[in-house]
Amino acid sequence: MPVTEQTPITAHVANGSTAVFPFEFLVLQASDLVVAVNSVELVSSIDYTVSGVGAAAGGSVTLAVMPPAWQASTRPIVRSAPA
């Protein structure tokens, strides 16, 4: 079975009206993601939820609270190898 090459990182910038941020890589469980705003890691199920777990095409992260556009925060979404 061939393995599809994926880039397990994506980043988004706040615009004040978006709460859903897509990623285009496979994650097997929500805890495989690291989501951060301005270098501060967020907490899964509290600060954000994940959809698309197990989907080869990826999914999305939905933030519980949208930071305002003036904050100009960057949201990296990174697949982290399980420990």
C-alpha positions as CSV (number, residue, x, y, z in Angstrom):
1,M,0.0,0.0,0.0
2,P,1.6,3.3,-1.0
3,V,2.0,6.0,1.6
4,T,0.8,9.5,0.5
5,E,3.3,12.3,1.3
6,Q,1.7,14.9,3.5
7,T,2.9,18.2,5.0
8,P,1.8,17.9,8.7
9,I,1.7,21.6,9.4
10,T,-0.5,24.5,8.4
11,A,-0.9,28.1,9.7
12,H,-3.7,30.6,9.6
13,V,-4.0,34.3,10.5
14,A,-6.9,35.8,12.4
15,N,-9.4,38.0,10.5
16,G,-11.9,38.5,13.4
17,S,-14.7,36.5,11.8
18,T,-13.3,33.0,11.2
19,A,-13.4,30.3,13.9
20,V,-12.9,27.3,11.7
21,F,-9.4,26.5,10.4
22,P,-8.8,23.6,8.0
23,F,-5.8,21.2,7.9
24,E,-5.0,18.9,5.0
25,F,-3.2,15.9,6.6
26,L,-4.3,12.7,8.4
27,V,-4.6,12.7,12.2
28,L,-5.6,9.4,13.9
29,Q,-6.8,11.1,17.1
30,A,-7.4,14.7,18.2
31,S,-4.5,14.5,20.6
32,D,-2.2,14.1,17.6
33,L,-2.6,17.8,16.9
34,V,-0.9,20.8,18.5
35,V,-2.8,24.0,18.1
36,A,-1.3,27.3,19.2
37,V,-2.2,31.0,19.1
38,N,0.8,33.4,19.3
39,S,3.0,30.5,20.4
40,V,0.7,29.6,23.3
41,E,-0.6,26.0,23.0
42,L,-4.4,25.6,23.2
43,V,-6.2,22.8,25.1
44,S,-8.3,20.3,23.0
45,S,-12.0,20.1,24.0
46,I,-11.7,23.4,25.9
47,D,-10.1,25.9,23.5
48,Y,-10.9,24.1,20.3
49,T,-12.5,21.0,18.8
50,V,-11.3,18.9,15.9
51,S,-13.3,17.3,13.0
52,G,-12.0,15.0,10.4
53,V,-10.1,12.7,12.7
54,G,-9.1,9.6,10.6
55,A,-9.8,11.3,7.3
56,A,-6.8,11.1,4.9
57,A,-7.8,14.5,3.4
58,G,-7.7,16.2,6.8
59,G,-10.3,18.1,8.7
60,S,-10.7,21.3,10.7
61,V,-10.1,22.9,14.0
62,T,-12.9,25.1,15.4
63,L,-11.9,27.6,18.1
64,A,-14.1,28.1,21.1
65,V,-13.4,31.9,21.0
66,M,-12.4,33.9,17.9
67,P,-9.5,36.3,18.6
68,P,-10.1,39.7,17.1
69,A,-8.4,40.7,13.8
70,W,-6.4,43.4,15.5
71,Q,-4.6,40.7,17.5
72,A,-3.1,39.5,14.2
73,S,-2.5,36.1,15.7
74,T,-1.1,33.2,13.8
75,R,-2.6,29.7,14.5
76,P,-0.3,26.9,13.6
77,I,-1.8,23.5,13.4
78,V,0.8,20.7,13.6
79,R,0.5,17.0,13.6
80,S,2.6,15.7,16.6
81,A,3.9,12.1,16.7
82,P,2.4,10.2,19.6
83,A,4.8,9.7,22.5
